Amino acid sequence: MSIEKINARNQFKGKIHSIILGDVVSEVDVETPAGIVTSVITTRSVKDLDLKIGTEVVALVKATEVSLAKLL
């Protein structure tokens, strides 16, 4: 399957830097030009997508809320 269009505007192309597997959910760090993006996804998805360190992926970020804090 390939994706022709998607409504998520925040897209970060990168390579998987590290994977921390858990029983149910796993943390996947993606190294992008903007920095590291961490995704928490099901361990089943890690296996179904055959994700490994070095795999090229696109991190899609769709947020309903973005909070800001003023720094001193």
N, CA, C and O atoms as a GROMACS GRO file, in nm:
protein
  288
    1MET      N    1   0.084  -0.116   0.000
    1MET     CA    2   0.000   0.000   0.000
    1MET      C    3   0.089   0.124   0.000
    1MET      O    4   0.195   0.125   0.063
    2SER      N    5   0.046   0.225  -0.070
    2SER     CA    6   0.116   0.353  -0.066
    2SER      C    7   0.013   0.463  -0.039
    2SER      O    8  -0.106   0.446  -0.064
    3ILE      N    9   0.062   0.574   0.013
    3ILE     CA   10  -0.026   0.685   0.048
    3ILE      C   11  -0.008   0.795  -0.055
    3ILE      O   12   0.104   0.841  -0.079
    4GLU      N   13  -0.118   0.837  -0.116
    4GLU     CA   14  -0.110   0.945  -0.215
    4GLU      C   15  -0.118   1.080  -0.147
    4GLU      O   16  -0.040   1.170  -0.179
    5LYS      N   17  -0.212   1.095  -0.052
    5LYS     CA   18  -0.229   1.221   0.019
    5LYS      C   19  -0.268   1.192   0.163
    5LYS      O   20  -0.326   1.088   0.194
    6ILE      N   21  -0.235   1.286   0.252
    6ILE     CA   22  -0.273   1.273   0.392
    6ILE      C   23  -0.294   1.413   0.448
    6ILE      O   24  -0.229   1.508   0.404
    7ASN      N   25  -0.383   1.426   0.545
    7ASN     CA   26  -0.415   1.559   0.598
    7ASN      C   27  -0.321   1.605   0.709
    7ASN      O   28  -0.328   1.720   0.751
    8ALA      N   29  -0.234   1.519   0.756
    8ALA     CA   30  -0.140   1.559   0.861
    8ALA      C   31  -0.033   1.648   0.799
    8ALA      O   32   0.043   1.604   0.712
    9ARG      N   33  -0.026   1.773   0.843
    9ARG     CA   34   0.067   1.870   0.784
    9ARG      C   35   0.207   1.860   0.844
    9ARG      O   36   0.304   1.895   0.777
   10ASN      N   37   0.218   1.814   0.966
   10ASN     CA   38   0.348   1.804   1.032
   10ASN      C   39   0.408   1.667   1.002
   10ASN      O   40   0.374   1.568   1.066
   11GLN      N   41   0.496   1.665   0.903
   11GLN     CA   42   0.556   1.540   0.858
   11GLN      C   43   0.708   1.553   0.869
   11GLN      O   44   0.767   1.651   0.823
   12PHE      N   45   0.769   1.452   0.929
   12PHE     CA   46   0.914   1.453   0.949
   12PHE      C   47   0.972   1.323   0.895
   12PHE      O   48   0.953   1.216   0.952
   13LYS      N   49   1.043   1.333   0.783
   13LYS     CA   50   1.107   1.215   0.724
   13LYS      C   51   1.236   1.189   0.800
   13LYS      O   52   1.311   1.282   0.831
   14GLY      N   53   1.262   1.063   0.828
   14GLY     CA   54   1.384   1.029   0.898
   14GLY      C   55   1.409   0.881   0.901
   14GLY      O   56   1.343   0.803   0.832
   15LYS      N   57   1.507   0.842   0.982
   15LYS     CA   58   1.542   0.701   0.999
   15LYS      C   59   1.528   0.664   1.146
   15LYS      O   60   1.553   0.746   1.234
   16ILE      N   61   1.488   0.540   1.170
   16ILE     CA   62   1.472   0.494   1.307
   16ILE      C   63   1.608   0.489   1.373
   16ILE      O   64   1.702   0.427   1.322
   17HIS      N   65   1.618   0.556   1.486
   17HIS     CA   66   1.743   0.568   1.563
   17HIS      C   67   1.750   0.461   1.671
   17HIS      O   68   1.856   0.401   1.693
   18SER      N   69   1.637   0.438   1.739
   18SER     CA   70   1.635   0.335   1.843
   18SER      C   71   1.492   0.287   1.866
   18SER      O   72   1.395   0.358   1.836
   19ILE      N   73   1.480   0.167   1.920
   19ILE     CA   74   1.351   0.107   1.953
   19ILE      C   75   1.362   0.045   2.091
   19ILE      O   76   1.453  -0.034   2.118
   20ILE      N   77   1.269   0.082   2.179
   20ILE     CA   78   1.261   0.018   2.311
   20ILE      C   79   1.131  -0.062   2.312
   20ILE      O   80   1.022  -0.007   2.322
   21LEU      N   81   1.146  -0.194   2.301
   21LEU     CA   82   1.028  -0.282   2.294
   21LEU      C   83   0.970  -0.306   2.432
   21LEU      O   84   1.044  -0.334   2.528
   22GLY      N   85   0.839  -0.295   2.442
   22GLY     CA   86   0.768  -0.329   2.564
   22GLY      C   87   0.673  -0.444   2.535
   22GLY      O   88   0.660  -0.487   2.421
   23ASP      N   89   0.607  -0.492   2.639
   23ASP     CA   90   0.512  -0.602   2.620
   23ASP      C   91   0.394  -0.560   2.532
   23ASP      O   92   0.350  -0.636   2.446
   24VAL      N   93   0.344  -0.439   2.554
   24VAL     CA   94   0.225  -0.392   2.483
   24VAL      C   95   0.257  -0.272   2.393
   24VAL      O   96   0.215  -0.269   2.277
   25VAL      N   97   0.329  -0.175   2.445
   25VAL     CA   98   0.367  -0.057   2.367
   25VAL      C   99   0.519  -0.045   2.361
   25VAL      O  100   0.590  -0.096   2.447
   26SER      N  101   0.566   0.023   2.258
   26SER     CA  102   0.709   0.042   2.238
   26SER      C  103   0.737   0.188   2.204
   26SER      O  104   0.651   0.258   2.152
   27GLU      N  105   0.860   0.232   2.235
   27GLU     CA  106   0.905   0.367   2.200
   27GLU      C  107   0.996   0.356   2.079
   27GLU      O  108   1.089   0.276   2.076
   28VAL      N  109   0.966   0.437   1.978
   28VAL     CA  110   1.047   0.439   1.857
   28VAL      C  111   1.100   0.580   1.838
   28VAL      O  112   1.022   0.674   1.823
   29ASP      N  113   1.232   0.596   1.839
   29ASP     CA  114   1.295   0.726   1.816
   29ASP      C  115   1.333   0.737   1.670
   29ASP      O  116   1.400   0.649   1.614
   30VAL      N  117   1.289   0.846   1.607
   30VAL     CA  118   1.318   0.871   1.466
   30VAL      C  119   1.410   0.992   1.457
   30VAL      O  120   1.377   1.099   1.509
   31GLU      N  121   1.524   0.976   1.392
   31GLU     CA  122   1.618   1.087   1.374
   31GLU      C  123   1.579   1.161   1.247
   31GLU      O  124   1.581   1.105   1.137
   32THR      N  125   1.543   1.290   1.262
   32THR     CA  126   1.500   1.374   1.152
   32THR      C  127   1.592   1.496   1.144
   32THR      O  128   1.667   1.521   1.238
   33PRO      N  129   1.587   1.572   1.035
   33PRO     CA  130   1.665   1.696   1.028
   33PRO      C  131   1.628   1.795   1.139
   33PRO      O  132   1.709   1.879   1.177
   34ALA      N  133   1.505   1.785   1.191
   34ALA     CA  134   1.459   1.874   1.297
   34ALA      C  135   1.497   1.823   1.436
   34ALA      O  136   1.476   1.894   1.535
   35GLY      N  137   1.552   1.703   1.446
   35GLY     CA  138   1.586   1.643   1.574
   35GLY      C  139   1.519   1.508   1.589
   35GLY      O  140   1.462   1.454   1.494
   36ILE      N  141   1.525   1.454   1.709
   36ILE     CA  142   1.465   1.324   1.739
   36ILE      C  143   1.316   1.341   1.765
   36ILE      O  144   1.275   1.426   1.844
   37VAL      N  145   1.235   1.260   1.698
   37VAL     CA  146   1.091   1.253   1.722
   37VAL      C  147   1.064   1.115   1.780
   37VAL      O  148   1.104   1.014   1.723
   38THR      N  149   0.997   1.111   1.896
   38THR     CA  150   0.967   0.984   1.961
   38THR      C  151   0.820   0.950   1.943
   38THR      O  152   0.732   1.033   1.967
   39SER      N  153   0.794   0.828   1.901
   39SER     CA  154   0.658   0.779   1.885
   39SER      C  155   0.636   0.661   1.979
   39SER      O  156   0.722   0.573   1.989
   40VAL      N  157   0.524   0.659   2.047
   40VAL     CA  158   0.485   0.545   2.129
   40VAL      C  159   0.374   0.473   2.055
   40VAL      O  160   0.263   0.524   2.041
   41ILE      N  161   0.405   0.354   2.006
   41ILE     CA  162   0.309   0.275   1.929
   41ILE      C  163   0.303   0.134   1.986
   41ILE      O  164   0.387   0.095   2.068
   42THR      N  165   0.204   0.059   1.943
   42THR     CA  166   0.193  -0.078   1.994
   42THR      C  167   0.311  -0.161   1.945
   42THR      O  168   0.362  -0.140   1.835
   43THR      N  169   0.351  -0.254   2.026
   43THR     CA  170   0.458  -0.345   1.989
   43THR      C  171   0.415  -0.428   1.868
   43THR      O  172   0.498  -0.463   1.784
   44ARG      N  173   0.288  -0.457   1.860
   44ARG     CA  174   0.236  -0.530   1.743
   44ARG      C  175   0.260  -0.449   1.616
   44ARG      O  176   0.297  -0.506   1.513
   45SER      N  177   0.241  -0.317   1.622
   45SER     CA  178   0.266  -0.233   1.504
   45SER      C  179   0.413  -0.232   1.466
   45SER      O  180   0.446  -0.232   1.347
   46VAL      N  181   0.502  -0.232   1.565
   46VAL     CA  182   0.646  -0.238   1.536
   46VAL      C  183   0.675  -0.365   1.456
   46VAL      O  184   0.750  -0.361   1.358
   47LYS      N  185   0.616  -0.476   1.497
   47LYS     CA  186   0.640  -0.602   1.429
   47LYS      C  187   0.570  -0.607   1.293
   47LYS      O  188   0.630  -0.652   1.195
   48ASP      N  189   0.445  -0.561   1.287
   48ASP     CA  190   0.370  -0.562   1.160
   48ASP      C  191   0.436  -0.474   1.055
   48ASP      O  192   0.436  -0.509   0.937
   49LEU      N  193   0.493  -0.361   1.096
   49LEU     CA  194   0.561  -0.270   1.002
   49LEU      C  195   0.705  -0.312   0.977
   49LEU      O  196   0.774  -0.252   0.895
   50ASP      N  197   0.752  -0.415   1.050
   50ASP     CA  198   0.889  -0.465   1.038
   50ASP      C  199   0.990  -0.352   1.060
   50ASP      O  200   1.085  -0.337   0.984
   51LEU      N  201   0.968  -0.273   1.166
   51LEU     CA  202   1.054  -0.159   1.195
   51LEU      C  203   1.184  -0.207   1.259
   51LEU      O  204   1.184  -0.290   1.350
   52LYS      N  205   1.293  -0.151   1.210
   52LYS     CA  206   1.426  -0.184   1.262
   52LYS      C  207   1.509  -0.055   1.262
   52LYS      O  208   1.474   0.041   1.193
   53ILE      N  209   1.616  -0.053   1.336
   53ILE     CA  210   1.706   0.063   1.335
   53ILE      C  211   1.755   0.083   1.191
   53ILE      O  212   1.799  -0.011   1.125
   54GLY      N  213   1.745   0.208   1.145
   54GLY     CA  214   1.787   0.241   1.009
   54GLY      C  215   1.674   0.243   0.908
   54GLY      O  216   1.692   0.293   0.797
   55THR      N  217   1.556   0.190   0.944
   55THR     CA  218   1.443   0.192   0.853
   55THR      C  219   1.399   0.336   0.828
   55THR      O  220   1.385   0.414   0.922
   56GLU      N  221   1.378   0.373   0.701
   56GLU     CA  222   1.329   0.506   0.667
   56GLU      C  223   1.179   0.512   0.690
   56GLU      O  224   1.104   0.425   0.646
   57VAL      N  225   1.136   0.615   0.759
   57VAL     CA  226   0.994   0.633   0.791
   57VAL      C  227   0.958   0.781   0.779
   57VAL      O  228   1.045   0.867   0.765
   58VAL      N  229   0.829   0.808   0.784
   58VAL     CA  230   0.779   0.945   0.797
   58VAL      C  231   0.699   0.950   0.925
   58VAL      O  232   0.604   0.874   0.943
   59ALA      N  233   0.737   1.040   1.016
   59ALA     CA  234   0.663   1.061   1.140
   59ALA      C  235   0.554   1.164   1.108
   59ALA      O  236   0.584   1.276   1.066
   60LEU      N  237   0.430   1.126   1.129
   60LEU     CA  238   0.316   1.214   1.104
   60LEU      C  239   0.261   1.261   1.238
   60LEU      O  240   0.226   1.180   1.323
   61VAL      N  241   0.254   1.392   1.257
   61VAL     CA  242   0.210   1.448   1.384
   61VAL      C  243   0.079   1.521   1.362
   61VAL      O  244   0.072   1.615   1.284
   62LYS      N  245  -0.024   1.476   1.431
   62LYS     CA  246  -0.157   1.539   1.424
   62LYS      C  247  -0.199   1.567   1.567
   62LYS      O  248  -0.239   1.476   1.639
   63ALA      N  249  -0.191   1.692   1.607
   63ALA     CA  250  -0.222   1.728   1.745
   63ALA      C  251  -0.348   1.813   1.750
   63ALA      O  252  -0.370   1.900   1.665
   64THR      N  253  -0.431   1.786   1.848
   64THR     CA  254  -0.550   1.869   1.867
   64THR      C  255  -0.522   1.984   1.961
   64THR      O  256  -0.602   2.077   1.971
   65GLU      N  257  -0.409   1.980   2.029
   65GLU     CA  258  -0.373   2.087   2.122
   65GLU      C  259  -0.221   2.100   2.129
   65GLU      O  260  -0.149   2.001   2.137
   66VAL      N  261  -0.175   2.220   2.126
   66VAL     CA  262  -0.033   2.249   2.146
   66VAL      C  263  -0.025   2.352   2.257
   66VAL      O  264  -0.076   2.463   2.243
   67SER      N  265   0.039   2.316   2.367
   67SER     CA  266   0.051   2.407   2.483
   67SER      C  267   0.185   2.478   2.476
   67SER      O  268   0.284   2.423   2.426
   68LEU      N  269   0.188   2.601   2.528
   68LEU     CA  270   0.311   2.679   2.533
   68LEU      C  271   0.337   2.719   2.676
   68LEU      O  272   0.244   2.744   2.753
   69ALA      N  273   0.465   2.726   2.714
   69ALA     CA  274   0.505   2.774   2.845
   69ALA      C  275   0.612   2.880   2.823
   69ALA      O  276   0.704   2.860   2.745
   70LYS      N  277   0.599   2.993   2.892
   70LYS     CA  278   0.697   3.101   2.882
   70LYS      C  279   0.819   3.067   2.965
   70LYS      O  280   0.807   3.028   3.081
   71LEU      N  281   0.935   3.082   2.906
   71LEU     CA  282   1.060   3.054   2.977
   71LEU      C  283   1.113   3.181   3.041
   71LEU      O  284   1.095   3.291   2.987
   72LEU      N  285   1.178   3.166   3.155
   72LEU     CA  286   1.237   3.281   3.222
   72LEU      C  287   1.370   3.318   3.164
   72LEU      O  288   1.433   3.413   3.209
   0.00000   0.00000   0.00000
